[in-house]
Amino acid sequence: MESLPLILFGLIFILILAGFPVAFTLGGTAIVCGYAFLGPEAFSALPFRVFGIMDNKILMAVPLFVYMGIMLEKSGLAERLLETMALLFGKFRGGLAISVVIVGALLAASTGIVGATVVTMGLISLPTMLKRGYSPELATGTIAASGTLGQIIPPSIVLILLSSQLSSTAGNSLATVGELFKAAIIPSAILVGLMLMYIVGMAIFRPQAAPAMPPEALKAFREEGMVGRIVKAFLLPMSLIVAVLGSIFSGKATPTEAAAIGALGAIILTAIEGKFDWKIVKEVGKETTHLTAMVFMILVGATAFSLVFRELEGDSYLVHLIQSANLSPYAFLLLVMTLVFIAGFFIDFIEIIFIIVPVVTPIFIALEMDLVWVGVLFALNLQTSFLSPPFGFSLFYLKGVAPPNVSTQQIYRGIIPFVVIQLVVLGLMIFFPGLMGR
């Protein structure tokens, strides 16, 4: 009987790696195993849990933030911001790459949609960087890494989903969205700072890989009203960032209310840009519905899985297994972080959140570990799942829009230094939790 939860867990991973849809694999496997080993009475609580998901005010923020991000993508703000930043930093060696990182951070704080950010920056920045003489490895690595900053920089959908799973599994509200957002600010700043330091280092020690822009392009920029373009490019997205994050951190609004403010703000900014019409509304609504339905279907399947896993006493078995192995809290944390990092090579971050987090959270609680700290560590680790070769989603997004002369091997080589940077930041947060500044 003790091995049944591990069999269930392993079976789900095998089926997902075999290519079966995640939502139906989680729910279907859980229902089949539940009926086989526990009987139909094991599912008496499932309808209440599903309705609880639908009524979860935290999760209501997900479609609103998704809508905000997609609407901003359609508005053209990202394109103008990238062009302005590129010219602003263009006189420095590596200036184009520096501008991509800074814009990636700004877009992460205003959209948080990784795929859209990578594709947008890949279409706009990659051809320019290659034309200006950047090495394909540095150009692609910078764009892919910058595009995934939305995984950790608030308002991050990853942090929202982590808060939901940590809080529901723990049966309390210790790991609130607001607390996770606040705790993620300093790690995000350190991550961006290290990425910029790496680019500056490349510009110093390998100047041929990160040249400056030609003087004639910068001269034309200055003559076309440089100050006005900078103000216009920064003012609109920064106003939205302040409205969303400022309302959360000041306590004036809950994350869900702030998400609604962001969605409305995105509509207003798109209208200001003159691109708000019925066609945009239909496109944004369709994409938002698709992404939201995917997340919630996986969540319903994950709820069935966690119910059967607990009914089979899988959480108690794992807690007993860890305690009998005499693992220290840090040893268990490193074990989980390693598992998440490896899983990120093969499966998406949503699947990891809904499968692994509910299983290990009871053990973190038993070890009396800070769930907010653990949540931020998960988010930092999950960010690598978008970048880790060979199956990093950001790498696929970028390859899809990259010029034909940019090979997959060049993209893989370019991303490795940024994965190392992320692991360094993860290690710093594990061994020096005070850096989160909570």
C-alpha positions in Angstrom: 0.0 0.0 0.0 2.9 2.4 0.8 4.2 2.1 -2.8 0.9 3.0 -4.4 1.4 6.8 -4.2 4.9 6.5 -5.8 3.4 4.3 -8.5 0.8 7.0 -9.2 3.4 9.7 -9.2 5.7 7.8 -11.5 2.9 6.8 -13.9 1.8 10.4 -14.4 5.4 11.5 -15.3 5.8 8.6 -17.7 2.5 9.4 -19.5 3.3 13.2 -19.7 6.8 12.4 -21.1 5.1 10.1 -23.6 3.2 13.1 -24.9 -0.3 12.7 -23.4 -2.2 16.0 -22.5 -1.3 17.1 -19.0 -4.7 18.0 -17.7 -6.3 14.7 -18.8 -3.3 12.7 -17.7 -3.5 14.1 -14.2 -7.2 13.8 -13.8 -7.7 10.5 -15.7 -4.9 8.7 -14.0 -6.0 9.9 -10.6 -9.6 8.8 -11.2 -8.6 5.4 -12.6 -6.2 4.7 -9.7 -8.6 6.1 -7.2 -11.5 3.9 -8.3 -9.1 0.8 -8.4 -7.5 1.3 -5.0 -10.0 3.3 -3.0 -13.4 3.0 -4.5 -15.9 5.7 -5.6 -16.3 7.2 -2.1 -12.8 8.6 -2.4 -14.1 11.3 -4.8 -16.9 12.6 -2.6 -14.9 15.8 -1.9 -13.8 16.4 -5.5 -16.8 18.5 -6.6 -16.3 20.8 -3.6 -12.6 21.2 -4.5 -13.4 22.0 -8.1 -15.9 24.6 -7.1 -13.3 26.0 -4.7 -10.9 26.5 -7.6 -13.6 28.4 -9.5 -14.3 30.6 -6.4 -10.6 31.2 -5.6 -10.2 35.0 -5.7 -6.4 34.6 -6.1 -6.8 32.6 -9.3 -9.1 35.2 -10.7 -6.0 37.4 -11.2 -4.6 34.9 -13.8 -7.0 35.7 -16.7 -6.8 39.4 -15.9 -3.0 39.5 -16.0 -3.0 37.3 -19.1 -5.4 39.7 -20.8 -3.2 42.7 -19.7 -0.1 41.1 -21.2 -1.6 40.2 -24.5 -3.3 43.5 -24.9 0.0 45.3 -24.3 1.7 43.0 -26.8 -0.9 44.2 -29.4 -0.5 47.9 -28.5 3.0 48.2 -30.0 4.4 49.7 -26.7 7.1 46.9 -26.5 8.3 47.6 -30.0 8.7 51.4 -29.4 10.3 50.8 -26.0 12.9 48.4 -27.5 13.7 50.8 -30.4 14.1 53.8 -28.0 16.3 51.9 -25.5 18.5 50.5 -28.3 19.3 54.0 -29.5 19.7 55.4 -26.0 22.4 52.8 -25.1 23.7 52.3 -28.6 26.8 54.4 -28.2 28.2 51.9 -25.7 29.7 48.5 -26.6 27.0 46.0 -25.7 24.5 48.8 -25.5 21.9 46.9 -27.6 22.1 43.8 -25.4 21.9 46.0 -22.3 18.7 47.7 -23.7 17.2 44.2 -24.3 17.7 43.2 -20.7 16.3 46.4 -19.3 13.3 46.3 -21.7 12.8 42.6 -20.8 12.6 43.6 -17.1 10.1 46.4 -17.9 7.9 44.2 -20.0 8.1 41.5 -17.3 6.8 44.0 -14.7 4.0 45.1 -17.1 3.0 41.9 -18.9 4.5 38.7 -17.5 3.7 36.8 -20.7 6.9 34.9 -21.5 6.1 33.7 -25.0 4.9 37.0 -26.2 7.9 38.8 -24.8 10.5 36.5 -26.3 8.7 36.5 -29.7 8.4 40.3 -29.7 12.0 41.0 -28.7 13.2 38.3 -31.1 11.4 39.8 -34.0 12.5 43.4 -33.2 15.9 43.1 -31.7 17.6 39.9 -33.1 17.9 41.1 -36.7 19.2 44.4 -35.6 21.8 42.9 -33.2 23.0 40.5 -35.9 23.2 43.3 -38.4 25.3 45.4 -36.0 27.8 42.6 -35.6 26.7 40.9 -32.4 27.7 37.2 -32.0 24.6 35.0 -32.5 25.2 33.3 -29.2 25.2 36.6 -27.2 22.3 38.0 -29.1 20.0 34.9 -28.8 21.0 34.2 -25.2 20.3 37.8 -24.1 16.9 37.8 -25.8 15.8 34.4 -24.5 16.9 35.1 -20.9 15.4 38.6 -20.8 12.1 37.3 -22.2 11.7 34.9 -19.2 12.1 37.5 -16.6 8.3 37.6 -16.4 8.6 34.3 -14.5 10.0 36.0 -11.4 9.4 39.8 -11.7 6.0 40.7 -10.3 3.2 40.6 -11.3 4.3 37.0 -12.2 1.6 34.5 -13.0 4.1 31.8 -11.7 4.0 33.5 -8.3 0.2 33.7 -8.4 -0.1 29.9 -9.1 2.6 29.1 -6.5 0.7 31.1 -3.9 -2.5 29.3 -4.7 -0.8 25.8 -4.4 1.2 26.6 -1.3 -1.7 28.2 0.5 -4.3 25.5 -0.4 -1.9 22.7 0.4 -0.9 24.3 3.7 -4.4 25.2 4.6 -3.5 28.7 5.5 -2.7 32.1 3.9 1.0 32.4 4.9 2.2 32.4 1.3 0.0 35.2 -0.1 0.5 36.7 -3.5 1.5 40.0 -2.0 4.1 38.5 0.2 5.6 36.5 -2.7 5.6 39.6 -4.9 7.5 41.6 -2.2 10.0 38.8 -1.6 10.7 38.5 -5.3 11.7 42.1 -5.9 15.4 41.9 -4.6 16.1 38.5 -6.2 14.8 39.9 -9.5 17.0 43.0 -9.2 20.1 40.8 -8.5 19.3 38.6 -11.4 19.0 41.5 -13.8 22.1 43.1 -12.4 24.2 39.9 -12.9 22.9 39.7 -16.5 24.0 43.2 -17.2 27.4 42.6 -15.6 27.9 39.6 -17.9 27.0 41.6 -21.0 29.4 44.4 -19.9 32.1 41.8 -19.3 31.6 40.4 -22.7 31.8 43.9 -24.2 35.1 44.5 -22.4 36.8 41.1 -23.0 35.2 40.2 -26.3 34.5 43.5 -27.9 33.9 42.0 -31.3 30.9 40.1 -29.9 29.1 43.2 -28.7 29.9 46.3 -30.8 28.5 49.8 -30.5 26.0 51.2 -32.9 27.2 53.4 -35.8 27.4 57.2 -35.0 25.1 58.1 -37.9 22.2 56.1 -36.4 22.6 57.8 -33.1 22.9 61.2 -34.7 19.6 60.7 -36.5 18.0 59.6 -33.2 19.1 62.8 -31.5 17.8 65.0 -34.4 14.4 63.4 -34.3 13.3 64.6 -30.9 15.2 62.2 -28.6 13.9 63.5 -25.3 10.2 63.4 -26.5 10.6 59.8 -27.7 12.2 58.7 -24.5 9.5 60.3 -22.3 6.7 58.8 -24.5 8.3 55.3 -24.6 8.8 55.1 -20.8 5.9 57.1 -19.5 3.0 54.8 -20.5 4.5 51.4 -19.4 5.9 52.8 -16.2 2.5 54.3 -15.3 1.0 50.9 -15.7 3.7 49.2 -13.6 3.2 51.8 -10.8 -0.5 51.5 -10.9 -0.4 47.6 -10.7 2.5 47.0 -8.3 2.0 50.2 -6.3 -1.6 49.4 -5.5 -0.6 46.0 -4.3 2.4 47.0 -2.2 0.6 50.0 -0.6 -2.3 47.8 0.4 -4.8 49.8 -1.6 -5.8 46.8 -3.7 -5.6 43.0 -3.6 -3.6 41.3 -6.4 -6.9 40.4 -8.1 -8.1 44.0 -8.0 -4.7 45.2 -9.2 -4.9 42.8 -12.1 -8.3 44.3 -13.0 -6.6 47.8 -12.9 -3.8 46.4 -15.1 -6.3 45.0 -17.7 -8.2 48.3 -17.8 -4.9 50.2 -18.0 -3.7 48.0 -20.9 -7.0 48.9 -22.8 -6.4 52.6 -22.2 -2.8 52.5 -23.3 -3.7 50.6 -26.4 -6.4 53.2 -27.2 -3.9 56.0 -26.7 -1.6 54.3 -29.2 -4.6 54.3 -31.7 -4.6 50.5 -32.0 -7.7 49.6 -30.0 -10.4 48.2 -32.2 -12.9 45.3 -32.5 -10.3 43.1 -34.2 -7.8 43.5 -31.3 -10.6 42.9 -28.8 -11.5 39.6 -30.5 -7.8 38.5 -30.8 -7.0 39.3 -27.2 -10.2 37.7 -25.9 -9.5 34.5 -27.9 -5.9 34.1 -26.7 -6.8 34.9 -23.1 -9.5 32.3 -23.1 -7.2 29.7 -24.6 -4.4 30.3 -22.0 -6.8 30.6 -19.1 -8.7 27.4 -20.0 -5.4 25.5 -20.3 -4.3 26.6 -16.9 -7.6 25.8 -15.2 -8.0 22.4 -16.9 -4.6 21.5 -15.6 -5.5 22.8 -12.2 -8.7 20.7 -12.1 -6.7 17.6 -13.1 -4.1 18.4 -10.5 -6.8 18.7 -7.8 -8.0 15.2 -8.6 -4.4 13.9 -8.5 -3.6 15.6 -5.1 -6.9 14.3 -3.6 -6.1 10.7 -4.6 -2.5 11.1 -3.6 -3.5 12.2 -0.1 -6.2 9.5 0.2 -3.5 7.0 -0.5 -1.5 8.7 2.3 1.2 9.6 -0.1 2.0 12.9 1.8 2.3 11.1 5.1 4.5 8.4 3.5 6.8 11.0 2.1 7.0 12.9 5.3 7.9 9.7 7.1 10.4 8.7 4.4 12.2 12.1 4.7 12.2 12.0 8.5 13.5 8.5 8.7 16.3 9.4 6.3 17.3 12.1 8.8 17.6 14.7 6.1 18.1 18.2 7.3 15.8 20.9 6.0 18.5 22.3 3.7 19.3 18.8 2.4 15.6 18.2 1.5 15.4 21.7 0.0 18.4 21.0 -2.2 16.9 17.6 -3.2 13.6 19.3 -4.3 15.4 22.1 -6.1 17.5 19.5 -8.0 14.3 17.6 -8.9 12.6 20.7 -10.1 15.6 21.8 -12.2 15.8 18.4 -13.9 12.0 18.2 -14.4 12.3 21.6 -16.1 14.3 20.0 -18.9 11.2 17.9 -19.9 7.9 19.5 -18.7 6.4 22.9 -18.4 6.4 25.1 -15.3 2.6 24.8 -14.9 2.9 21.0 -14.7 5.7 21.2 -12.2 3.7 23.7 -10.0 0.6 21.5 -10.0 2.3 18.1 -9.7 5.4 18.6 -7.5 4.5 21.6 -5.3 1.4 20.0 -3.6 3.4 16.8 -2.9 6.4 18.5 -1.2 4.6 21.3 0.6 3.5 19.2 3.6 7.1 18.2 4.1 8.3 21.8 4.1 5.6 22.6 6.7 6.7 19.6 8.8 10.3 20.9 8.6 9.0 24.4 9.7 10.3 26.2 6.6 9.2 29.6 5.4 6.7 29.0 2.6 7.2 32.5 1.1 11.0 31.9 0.9 10.4 28.4 -0.6 7.9 29.9 -3.1 10.4 32.4 -4.4 13.0 29.7 -4.7 10.6 27.6 -6.7 9.9 30.6 -9.0 13.7 31.2 -9.6 14.2 27.5 -10.3 11.1 27.2 -12.6 12.5 30.1 -14.7 15.3 27.8 -15.8 12.7 25.4 -17.2 12.0 28.0 -20.0 15.7 28.2 -20.8 17.3 24.8 -20.2 18.2 22.9 -23.3 17.0 20.8 -25.0 13.3 21.5 -24.3 13.3 25.1 -23.0 10.1 26.8 -24.3 11.8 30.2 -24.7 14.4 28.6 -27.0 11.6 27.2 -29.2 9.9 30.6 -29.3 13.1 32.3 -30.3 14.0 29.7 -32.9 10.6 30.1 -34.5 11.3 33.8 -35.2 15.1 33.8 -35.7 16.6 34.2 -39.1 17.5 30.9 -40.9 21.2 31.5 -40.5 20.9 31.3 -36.7 21.2 27.6 -35.7 19.7 25.8 -32.7 23.2 25.0 -31.5 24.1 28.7 -31.4 20.9 29.4 -29.3 21.8 26.6 -26.9 25.4 27.8 -26.5 24.2 31.4 -26.0 21.8 30.5 -23.2 24.2 28.5 -21.1 25.8 31.5 -19.3 22.4 32.9 -18.4 21.3 29.6 -17.0 24.4 29.6 -14.9 23.6 33.1 -13.7 20.1 32.0 -12.7 21.5 29.1 -10.7 24.0 31.4 -9.0 21.1 33.7 -7.9 19.1 30.6 -6.8 22.1 29.5 -4.7 22.4 33.0 -3.1 18.8 33.0 -2.1 19.1 29.5 -0.6 22.1 30.2 1.5 21.4 33.8 2.2 17.6 34.1 2.6 18.1 37.5 4.2 18.8 38.9 0.7 15.1 38.7 0.0 14.7 41.7 2.3 11.4 40.6 3.9 
